[in-house]
Amino acid sequence: MAILLNSNIITPTSSSVIESMEPFRDRAIDFNIPTKENQNALKAYKEAVDKVYRSINARDEDTIIFTSSVNEATSQIFLSMYAKYILTGRKNSIIISQRASEDELRVARFLESQGCRINRIPVTIDGTVDIDILKEYVNTKTAIVSIPLVDEESGVIQPIEEISSICSMVEAPLYVNAKDAMGRIPIDVQRDEISYLSFCSDNIEGPKDIAALYIKKDALEIMPIVFGRENEQSSLRAMPKDISKVIGFAKALEEAIDALDFELEDIRELRDEFEEELLKIDGAYSLAPWALRVPTVSIMAFEGVHASMLIDSLARKDIVAYSFCTFNNRNFERVSLVELAKLDDSLRHSIVGFSLGLHIKKEDIKTAIEAIKESIEEIRAISSCAKGDKNE
């Protein structure tokens, strides 16, 4: 069994989630027909929806719709703001972070090609949005401010309460991508006065291909990109046909939130032990402040070690890590963590992340540490030999 250190990318579906879904999987459920089976399914569905609301402290009068992914939710928000408010002249710009996800950057580039003004707010040396610069750009003509709650690569938590306060002063709506925050830190849309928020099931041991989009009651109206009936999901999207996934999503959320109290602190201790050992390696760097990261993530760079080689070497040892700098995408415009940390530019392609899941064990961490050290030694030895051959 592989040791999974990429829980911010994907997680296996837990046995308890699978068990919760089983009675409803592959069933012909029609809520309009009051058979006993359909009524049982409707009751379970309503209970699941209630759990989804409570997972982010949403109010009953707010709206939550189910989507296929956070990317779909982001596209729906951005395209709505462009079509309903920017094209009509009521608003004139969209604000995103310079460290936005690639999915969000792709949507932003498309809108720019259509003449939309996209303001990219730089981040500080610690990876958080530069609040002073944000203040200069947010105004009453801002269609949407979009900030990820947690950086998908580094795990750095953004100051959402402060950002929300800035937006509220000029009544600019705030959209928060909480994909990498769910199950890592508490989320409260009422406390933080968030207009829209998206989160998914992929990295909390839930079913795949399901996410949620929260919409505050008095938020600017958005439009559907997948049309449903008038009584389905506030007419903003067609109802999910697989009711079992909604139930599994709710179960995964429930377990992830329950784990915030105790299990996550155990993970934090393992993460710290893991990172301390890796920092003993010559030429190893941690790329984000410990105090600002979620408890599960270590983001590192290793001199003389290309990320793709380390990822592949670890995979052969049944260790799964992640790296965004291995993406073969010339449009990937996000500022590098190496640049933020003011390290040598040669480390730009050496960034590797490790994200610990809830079920990681101490012995898994020890095994991973040894495998990483061994792989780095092997890669550096190969690089040294290659340099020697060139010199000859």
N, C-alpha and C positions, 0 to 999 in steps of 0.2 A: 504494500500500500504506500503510495507516494505521500510525502510530507508536503502539505499545501501551505505555502507562504504567500498566497496571492488572494486573500479573502476580500480585498477591496475590488477585485476584478470579477470573481465568480466563486461560488461556494457550492458544495453538494447539497442536495435537498435532504433535510434531516428526516429520520425515521418517523418522528412524531408528526411532522408536517404531512408526510406521505400517508400516514394512518388517518389523519383528519380529512384528507381528500378522498380516500378510497370509497366511501359510501356514495359519492357523487360523481366519480370519474366515469366518463363515457356513457352517461345516462342521457336519455331523451327527456330533458326537463323543460317544461313549459309552465311558467308561473300563471298563465291565464286559464289553465285547466285545473280545477281544484281536486285532483286525485290525491290520495294519501301521500304518495311518493313526492308529488310536486309540492304539497303543503309542507312536508318535512324539509325539503330542499329550500323552500322559501324562508322558513324559520331559521335554518342554519345560515342562509345567505344574509339575512337581516342582522343576525348576531355578529357575523363576520364584518359586515360594513360598519357596525357600531364599534368594533374593536379597532378598525382602521381609523375612524374618527378619533377615538380616545388615544391612539398611539402618538398623535401630534397635538392633542388638546384642542381639536377643532370643535366649534359650536354646531349644534343641530341645524341652525339656520344657514351655515356655510355649505359649500358644495364640494364633494369629492367625486371625481370620475375616474374610472379605471382605463388605463391605456396599455399599449404593448410594451412601452419602455419610457424611461426618463427622456430619451431623445425625442420621442413623439410628443411628449408634454412640452418640451422646450420649443419644438417647431410650432406647436399650436399657439403658444404664447407669443412668440416672435412674429409669426405670420399674421396673427390677429392684430397685434399692435401696428404692424405696417399697413395692413389693408384697411382697418377701421379708423385709425387715428392719424397716421403719418400721411397717407395718400390723400386724406380729406383735409389736411392742413391744421387739424386740431392739436397735433403734437409734431415735433420735428426731429427727434433723435432717440436712439437706444444706447444705453450705457452697459458695457460689460467689463469684466476683469481681464487684464492682460494675461492672466493665468486661467482663463476659462477653458473648459474641456474642448477637445477637438471637435466633438459633435456640435457644440454651441458655436465654435468658431466657424464651422462649415456653414451653418445657417446664417451667421452674421456676414460672411463673405458673399453669400448669395444675395442677401438684402442690399449690401453695398453695391453689387452689380446692377441692382434695380434703382439706384440713386438714393438709397437710405443712408443717413448719417449714423455711423457707428463710432461711439467714443470708447476707446479702450483705456481703462484706468490702470496705471502702473502699480506694481506692488513694492513694498519696502524690502529691506534686506532680510527680514524675517519671514517673508512670504505672504504677508497680509496686505490687503488693499490699502493704498495710500489715502487715508481719510481726508487729508488737506486738499489733495487734487480732486478727489471725488466731490468735495463741497463746491469746487469751482465750476463743475460741469452740471450738477443736478439743478434743475429749475422746473418751473411750472409747465414747460413745454416738453419735458422728458416723458416719452411714452412708457418706458420701462427701465428699471435698473435691475440687472441680472448678476447675482453674485453667488458662487457655490458656497455652501455652508462649510464644507471641508474640501481642501484641494485634493483632487483625485490621485495625484502622484505623490505628494509629500505628506499628506495627512494633516496639514496645517489648518487650524480652525480659524475662520474669519470672524471679525468683530460685528456680528449681525445686529446686535442690539444698537450699537452706535450707528451703523449704516442705516438701519430702520428709522432711527431718530432723525437723521439728516433728510431722508426721503419724506418723512411725515411733515416736516416743516414746510415743504413746497408741494405737498400732496402728490408726490411722484410714486407710482406703484413699485413695489419691490417683489421680484421673483427670486426664489431661492431653490437651487438644486441641492437636495439633501441626500442624494444617493449614497455618498460616502460618510454621512453623519449618522444615519439610522443604525441603531444598535451600538454605536460608539460613544455618543453623547446624547443627553436628553434634548428633545425637540418640542418647542412650545410656540405654536403660531400666534396665540393670543398675547403671550408675554412679549414676543418680539415684533408684534404688529406686522406680520408678513401678509402680503396681498395674495401671492401665489406660491405654492411649494410643491415640488415633485420628489418622489421617492419610489424605490422599487424593491423587488423581492430577491434579485439575483445574488446579492452578497450578504444576506442574512439567513442563508440555508433554507430559502423558500423556493417555490416553483419558479420556473423561468418564463420570460415573455409576459410578465404582468407588472404594471407600475400604477401609481396613483398620482393624480393632479388635484391639489387642494386649491379652492378658489374662495377667498373671503367674500362675505355677503355683499359688501358695498364696493368691491373691486371693480375696475373698468371691465366692461362686458367683453368677452372673447367669443370667437366664432368656432364652429366645429370644422375639423378637417376630415373626419369620418362621421357622416351624418347618421343620426338615429331617429327613432320615432319621438314624438313630442313627450311621451311619458318615460322615455329612457334616458337616464343620466342627464337630466336637465336639457335634453336635446343637443348636448354637446358632443356626444359620441354614441355609437351603437353599443348596446349592452353586450358585455362579454358572453359568449356562448358557453364557455367552459366555467360553470359555477364552481367547480372543484378548485380551480386556481385561486379564485377570490377567497375561498375558505382556507386554502393552504397559505396564502399571503397573510391573512389575518393571524393565523396560528404562528407563522414565522415572526411577525411583528410582536406578538404577545411574548414569545420566548426571548426575543432580542431585547425587549424593554425590561423584562424580568432579570436578565443577565447584567444589566447596568449596575445593580447594587453590589454584587459580590464577584461573580465570575470575571467581570471585566478588570477588576483590580488585580486578580491573579494573572490575567493576561498581561497587564501593564508590568508586573514584576518580571515575568518571563521575557517580555520585550526589552526591558532595561538590561537584564542579564545578557541577553543575546547581543545587544548593541555594544555593551561594554567589552565583550570578548572580541567582537569584530574590529573595534577601534584599536585593539592591540596589534593588529596587522599593520606592517609598515605601509605608509602611503594610503591609509584608509581615512575617509572623511565622512562625518555626518552632515547632511545638507539642510537640516531644518531644526529650529530650536526645540529642545525636548519639551519645554513647558507649554508650547503652543500646538503640539501635535495630539491627535487622538491616541488613545493608549495602545493601539494595535500596530502602528506603522513605524518602521525604520527605513529611512531613505539614505543610501550610502553611495559613495564613489570610491573606486580603488585605482590607484595609479598603475598605468601599464596594463590595464585589463579592460578590454572592450566588453560592453554589456552583453552583446549578443553571444560572445564566446562563453561568458560566465553563465548566462541563462541556459545555453545548450549543454554545457558541462554538468551543471547541477541537475538538469533534466535526466541525463544519463545515470545519475545517482539517485533518481527518484525524489528530487527536491524541486518544487515548483516555486519560482520567484517571478517578478515582473519587471519590465522596463519600458518606459515610454520613448526613450531615445533610440530604440531599435526600429521604430516605425519608419518605413520607407515612404515618406510623404513630404514632398518638397514644400507643401503649403502649411506644414506644421509650424505655426508662427509663435507659439507660446515661448515666453522668455525662459531661458534655462535656469535651473536651480543652481548650477555651477556659477553662472553669471551673477545671480543674486548673492551667493555666498562669497563672491569676489575671489574665486579660486582660478587656477590656471585653466585656460580654455581647452587644453588637451583632455581634461576630465569630462568634457561635455558628453562624450559617447561612452562614459564609464559609469553612468548612474543606474543603480539597481535598487529596487524596492523590495521590502519584505513585510507582508501584512499577515498578522497572526489571527487565526480564527478561534472561535470559542472552545473548540475541542482539541487544541494543540496541547501537547504534554511536555513535561520537563525533559523527558528522554528524547522527544522529537527535536527539541531545541539543541540539545547536546550533539545529536547526530548531524543536524543542519550546520552547526558551527564548524564541526570537523570537516564536513563535506565542502563548505565554502572555503575554508583555509586551504584544503588540498587542491581544490580547483584553481584558486588564485595562484598557488605555487606552480601548478602545471602550466597555466597560461603564460605566466611570466617567464618560465623556463623556455617555452616554445618561442616566445618573442625574443628572448636573448639569443637563442640559437639562430633565429632568422636574421637578426642584426649582425651576428658574427659572420654568417655566410655572405652577407652583402659586403662587409668590410674586406673579406678575402678577395 
